[in-house]
């Protein structure tokens, strides 16, 4: 992608053909950029015929819009509502002996208690998952969300590469 010969359409189609993710998930993720396709194609036109200042301004505006769309897509993944929407903080009560053990662990390693508690939770959940103790439907849903997060990360990466190619092409025109 060292020159503008790589159009957004070719970059997008190449990614869709080579990603290891399922087609449905890939298309879902790339949709975050497709909503800006008209602006992307304007960018390609400006890159060929416009000024560097115009190209730089268009890139800056488009980048903000695309990053916002990717964040919106990622936020859509948290569609489970327990008590509060998109709650990320979890409060649990543990027996005093476990609390003491985790505090001693944190102190011994110079960590804070929350990082030790998170590690315990992660290890416990992974163990339960491997033993089949977590309902299959929950695991399937978790796996789909993980794949979608990967797809969004890949889409973000191809956009960054595409954007860089536009900047380097602009520099090469001088």
N, C-alpha and C positions, 0 to 999 in steps of 0.2 A: 504494500500500500504506500509506496514511496511517492507516487504521483497521483494526480486527480483522475487518472485513467480508471481507478477503482471508484465506481459510482456507488452511492448508497445501495441501490438495488442489487448490484453484484456482491457487495459486502454482506448484505442481509441474506441473499439467497445462498451464498457460499456457507455462511454460518448455519443456516437452516439445514443444509445438506450434510454438513460434517458433525454437527453436535450429536452427542450420544444420548441426549434426552429425547423422550417421546415427542412425537410431532405435535400433539395437542398442547403439551406444556411449553414447547418451544414457540409455537404460534401465540400462545397466551402471553409469553414474556415479550416477544418482539412487538406485540401490539402496543406496548408502552411507547415505542418509538414511531410506529406506523401512524399514530395520531398526529405526528409532526412531519409526515412525509412531504407535504407541499413545501414547508419551510426548508427541509433538507434539500429538495431539488432546487429551490431558489438559491440556496447556498452554493450549490454546484454551478449554477449560472453566474452568480456573483464571482465565484472563484475564477471562472474563465474570462469574464468581461468587466468585472467591477474593480473598484479600488481596494487597496489593502485595508484601509480604514473601514470601509463599508463591510468587507469580509470579516474583519475582526469584531465589529459591532454585532453583526448577524450571528457569528459563532457564539459570542458571549450570551446573547439573548436566547438562542436555541439551546445552548448547554443548560441554562437555568430551567427552561421548560422541560427538557428531556429528563434531567435529574429529578425534577418535581414529579413527573409522570411515573418514573421508576419507583420513587418512594411511595406514591399513591398505590401502585400495584402491590408493593410489599406490604403496605398497611392493610390491603384487602385480604391478605392471608389470615389475619387474626380475626376471623369471623365467628369465633366461639365466644359466647357471652355467658359467663357464670353469674357473677354479681355485678361487677363493673366492666363496662366495655374496655377491651384492650388492657386489662389490668396485667401488670408485669410483676407486681410486688406480692409476695406470698408470705403470710405469717403463719407459723406453726408453733404448737406447744409441744415440748419434748420433756421427758422425765429429767429430773435434776441430775441424775447420774450421767445421762447422755450429754446434757448441757455442759457439765463439768469436764467430761472427756473431750468434747469439741473445743472448749476454752483452753484446756491444757495443750491440745494439739496445736491450736492457733498460736499460743504463746511460745511453744517449743520451736515452731517454724517461723516465727516473726510475721505471721499473717493475721488478717482480721478474721473475726468469727464468721462473718457472712461468707467469705471465700471458702472456709472449711465446710460450712453447712452446705454450700452449693456443690462442692466436690462430693460430699456424702450423698446428696440427692442425686447427682448425675450417676455416680457409681451404682447406687441402689436401683435407679430406673433402668440403667443398661443391663444390670443383672436380672431384673424382673422381666425385661423385654426378651432377653436370651432364653429365659426359662419358660416363656409363654404365659406369664402371669398377668400381663396387660391385655385387655380385650383386643382382639384382632382388628376390629373396626377402628379403634383408636390408633393402632400402629399403621394401618393403611392410610388414614388421614394424615398422620405425621409424615409418612414417607412422601406423600404427594406434595405437602407444603415444603419439605426439604428440597425436592426436585424443582419446585417453582422458585425457591430462593436461589438455587444454583443457576437456573435459567436466567433470572434477573441479573445475577452477577456476571454471567457470560455476555448478556446483552449490553450491560454497562461497559464491559471491557471492549466489545467490538465498537461501541460508540466512541470510546476514548481513542481507540486506534484510528478510527475514521476521522475524528476531529483533529487528531495530530497530523494526519496526512493532509488535511486542508490547510493547517497552519504551515507545514513544511512546504507545501506547494506554493503558498502565498509568498514565503521567503525566497523561494527559487525563482519567482517571477521578476524579482528586483534586479 
